[in-house]
Amino acid sequence: MSRSVLILGASGQSGRAFAHAFAGDGWQVRRFRRGEDPARAAEGAGLIVNAMNPPDYHDWAGEIPKITALAMAAARASGARVLIPGNVYVYGRAPGPWSAATPHAPCSRKGRIRAEMEAAWRRSRLPVTILRAGDFLDGTEPALMTGKVVLKGLARGRITALGPADVPRAHAYLPDFARAAVALADRDDLPVFADIPFPGHCFSVSDLAAEIARQTGRELRIVRFPWWSLRLAAPVWELARELGEMRYLFAHPHSLDGTALAEWLPGFVPTPFAEVVAGHLPR
């Protein structure tokens, strides 16, 4: 297989992580430019990473099918396998831990859109890997939810919970996630449709606060996120409407089953939780 990867959405948070990880492993990294012909862009690629997403959840119903069609056109023209960063929206409120065997039962509009997208890939019979994760973490990416909201008040001794503080939730350290993607790309025995959950780290806001206190010696006050402010802004602010729909995920305990990842990548070692947290603290 050609060790040339075409990344759709290379300027986004996950796209940047993928580009860095693949380049670090010796792959030739090519970045798709919007407006470019997908078939021509994918010529000679051995892998296509579809990390393209509309910013701030903009018009998912209209944009996700367009992005999917673009990635499929590139895959058909090149014969390359496609890797898609998957999310957990498709599971709705199903009990965990979630795995490829967990039925898709989305309880949100965005969950239904993602479930329809994945079903389209399965029907296509194109080779695709869905590497599925919870919320991304990366201290070098302050626009991610953890830095932008949860730890925004850290300097003032506060940490923000978007749901009950003791609810454990799935998170993925973005450099680890990208590193796993690179390792999977080197496998030539994956099934045509591979749905592989990335377990990452499962923790609650209380767990996060306790680890920060352990490392800094400073106790934090946990405050609740003011969802009421988003409800007020929803009529005029698209992002507020879209975030409100996903509120259930901050109250629903969930984790991802790591069995499949361990089978495909038996030597994969994630970055320790303490180190991930340290990367979010002021230096």
Secondary structure, DSSP 8 states (H G I E B T S, - for coil): ---EEEEETTTSHHHHHHHHHHHHTT-EEEE--TTS-HHHHTTT-SEEEE----GGGTTHHHHHHHHHHHHHHHHHHH--EEEEEE-SGGGTT--SSB-TTS-----SHHHHHHHHHHHHHHHHT--EEEEE-SEEE-TT-TTSHIIIIITTTGGGTEEEESS-TT--EEEEEHHHHHHHHHHHHT-S---SEEEEE---EEE-HHHHHHHHHHHHS---EEEE--HHHHHHHTTT-HHHHHHHHTGGGGTS---B--HHHHHH-TT-----HHHHHHTTS--
